[in-house]
Amino acid sequence: MPGTTRHHDRHDTPPPWTGAEEAAVLRGFLDHLRASIAAKVDGVPEPQVRTAGVPSGTNLLGLLNHLTSVERSLFLGEDVADWRATFDAAPTDSVADVLARYRDTVERANEVLDGCTDLGAPVPRRRPDRPAPSIRWALTHMIEETGRHAGHADILRELLDGTTGR
């Protein structure tokens, strides 16, 4: 807002310092972004966690539900029939349910990645009908996807209760 100065206590967590290895850098940044978006959703009560902050209907719980689907598709090879529908958490899903599902999916994705030593190799997954992207591409895409939606979550959370930072 032009002319308006707002002071908020920011609680930013800086990006991780990792080793010089490409895989460590990529995984470190991805895990940092994963933790950031989970923290934006954690503790937000109903119905605010489902409150759309923009005309498209984007909301915090839906963003985390969507990222769960992207992780499952990319690293675990699960099919997604309707990507638009992934932005809506089921009405019966609690914040704790969606957070637990996201964290479980991240853990399973990291188990797959732990076995990958060549970033140029395809992601090992059960989807023989489609070629798998390279691990490097998948990590870079997941960083982009998570970072983009973490930014959306930053804005939505600030609109809800003024919380800023990572």
C-alpha positions as CSV (number, residue, x, y, z in Angstrom):
1,M,0.0,0.0,0.0
2,P,1.6,3.2,-1.1
3,G,2.3,5.6,1.8
4,T,1.5,3.0,4.4
5,T,4.2,1.6,6.6
6,R,3.4,-1.6,8.4
7,H,5.7,-3.1,10.9
8,H,5.3,-6.8,11.6
9,D,7.6,-9.0,13.6
10,R,9.1,-11.3,10.9
11,H,10.3,-14.7,11.8
12,D,12.1,-15.7,8.7
13,T,14.1,-18.8,8.6
14,P,16.9,-18.4,6.0
15,P,17.6,-21.0,3.3
16,P,19.7,-23.8,4.5
17,W,23.5,-24.0,4.1
18,T,24.2,-27.3,2.5
19,G,27.2,-29.0,1.1
20,A,28.5,-28.2,-2.3
21,E,27.0,-31.2,-3.9
22,E,24.2,-30.4,-6.3
23,A,21.9,-33.1,-4.8
24,A,22.4,-31.7,-1.3
25,V,21.6,-28.1,-2.4
26,L,18.5,-29.1,-4.3
27,R,17.1,-31.3,-1.5
28,G,18.0,-28.8,1.1
29,F,16.1,-26.0,-0.6
30,L,13.1,-28.3,-1.3
31,D,12.9,-29.4,2.3
32,H,13.2,-25.8,3.4
33,L,10.2,-24.9,1.2
34,R,8.2,-27.9,2.3
35,A,8.7,-27.0,5.9
36,S,7.7,-23.3,5.1
37,I,4.4,-24.1,3.6
38,A,3.5,-26.7,6.2
39,A,4.2,-24.1,8.9
40,K,1.9,-21.6,7.1
41,V,-1.0,-24.1,7.3
42,D,-0.3,-25.5,10.8
43,G,-2.4,-24.0,13.5
44,V,-4.9,-22.2,11.3
45,P,-8.4,-22.9,12.5
46,E,-11.5,-23.9,10.5
47,P,-13.0,-22.2,8.5
48,Q,-10.2,-19.7,8.0
49,V,-7.8,-22.5,6.6
50,R,-10.4,-23.0,3.8
51,T,-11.1,-19.3,3.3
52,A,-10.5,-18.2,-0.2
53,G,-8.2,-15.1,-0.3
54,V,-8.7,-14.5,-4.0
55,P,-11.5,-14.9,-6.5
56,S,-10.1,-18.2,-7.9
57,G,-10.8,-19.8,-4.5
58,T,-7.2,-20.4,-3.5
59,N,-7.0,-21.3,0.2
60,L,-4.3,-22.6,2.5
61,L,-5.6,-26.1,3.0
62,G,-6.2,-26.5,-0.7
63,L,-2.6,-25.4,-1.5
64,L,-1.2,-28.1,0.8
65,N,-3.5,-30.7,-0.6
66,H,-2.4,-29.8,-4.1
67,L,1.3,-30.0,-3.2
68,T,0.6,-33.5,-1.7
69,S,-0.8,-34.6,-5.1
70,V,2.2,-33.1,-7.0
71,E,4.7,-34.9,-4.8
72,R,2.8,-38.2,-5.1
73,S,2.6,-37.8,-8.9
74,L,6.2,-36.7,-9.5
75,F,8.1,-38.9,-7.0
76,L,5.7,-41.8,-6.3
77,G,4.2,-42.2,-9.8
78,E,0.6,-41.8,-8.7
79,D,-1.9,-40.7,-11.3
80,V,-3.9,-37.5,-10.9
81,A,-7.2,-37.5,-12.8
82,D,-8.2,-33.9,-12.2
83,W,-5.4,-31.4,-11.2
84,R,-8.0,-28.6,-10.5
85,A,-9.7,-30.8,-7.9
86,T,-6.4,-31.2,-6.0
87,F,-6.8,-27.6,-4.9
88,D,-9.8,-28.6,-2.7
89,A,-9.3,-30.6,0.4
90,A,-12.3,-32.9,1.3
91,P,-14.8,-31.3,3.6
92,T,-14.1,-34.1,6.1
93,D,-10.4,-33.5,6.1
94,S,-9.1,-31.6,9.1
95,V,-6.0,-29.5,9.1
96,A,-4.2,-32.3,11.0
97,D,-5.3,-34.8,8.3
98,V,-4.0,-32.8,5.4
99,L,-0.7,-31.9,7.2
100,A,-0.2,-35.6,8.2
101,R,-0.8,-36.7,4.6
102,Y,1.6,-34.1,3.2
103,R,4.3,-35.0,5.7
104,D,3.9,-38.7,5.0
105,T,4.1,-38.1,1.3
106,V,7.2,-36.0,1.7
107,E,8.8,-38.7,3.8
108,R,7.9,-41.3,1.2
109,A,9.3,-39.1,-1.6
110,N,12.5,-38.6,0.3
111,E,12.9,-42.3,0.7
112,V,12.7,-42.6,-3.1
113,L,15.2,-39.8,-3.5
114,D,17.6,-41.3,-0.9
115,G,18.2,-44.2,-3.3
116,C,19.0,-41.9,-6.2
117,T,22.7,-41.2,-6.8
118,D,22.6,-39.9,-10.4
119,L,20.6,-36.7,-10.9
120,G,20.5,-37.4,-14.6
121,A,18.7,-40.7,-14.1
122,P,15.0,-41.0,-14.4
123,V,12.9,-40.9,-11.2
124,P,12.2,-44.5,-10.2
125,R,8.5,-44.9,-10.1
126,R,5.7,-47.2,-11.1
127,R,4.4,-45.7,-14.3
128,P,5.7,-47.7,-17.2
129,D,3.2,-46.0,-19.5
130,R,4.9,-42.6,-19.2
131,P,8.6,-41.7,-19.3
132,A,9.9,-40.4,-16.0
133,P,11.7,-37.1,-15.8
134,S,15.3,-36.9,-14.6
135,I,15.7,-36.6,-10.8
136,R,17.4,-33.2,-11.4
137,W,14.3,-32.0,-13.4
138,A,11.9,-33.4,-10.8
139,L,13.7,-31.7,-7.9
140,T,13.9,-28.4,-9.7
141,H,10.3,-28.6,-10.7
142,M,9.2,-29.5,-7.1
143,I,11.3,-26.5,-5.8
144,E,9.5,-24.2,-8.3
145,E,6.1,-25.6,-7.5
146,T,6.5,-25.6,-3.8
147,G,8.1,-22.1,-3.8
148,R,5.3,-20.7,-5.9
149,H,2.6,-22.0,-3.6
150,A,4.5,-21.1,-0.5
151,G,4.5,-17.6,-1.7
152,H,0.7,-17.8,-2.2
153,A,0.4,-19.2,1.3
154,D,2.5,-16.3,2.7
155,I,0.0,-13.8,1.3
156,L,-3.1,-15.8,2.3
157,R,-1.8,-16.3,5.9
158,E,-1.0,-12.6,6.3
159,L,-4.5,-11.7,5.0
160,L,-6.0,-14.1,7.6
161,D,-4.2,-13.2,10.7
162,G,-1.3,-10.9,10.0
163,T,1.3,-13.7,10.3
164,T,4.4,-13.1,8.1
165,G,7.7,-14.7,7.6
166,R,8.7,-18.3,7.1
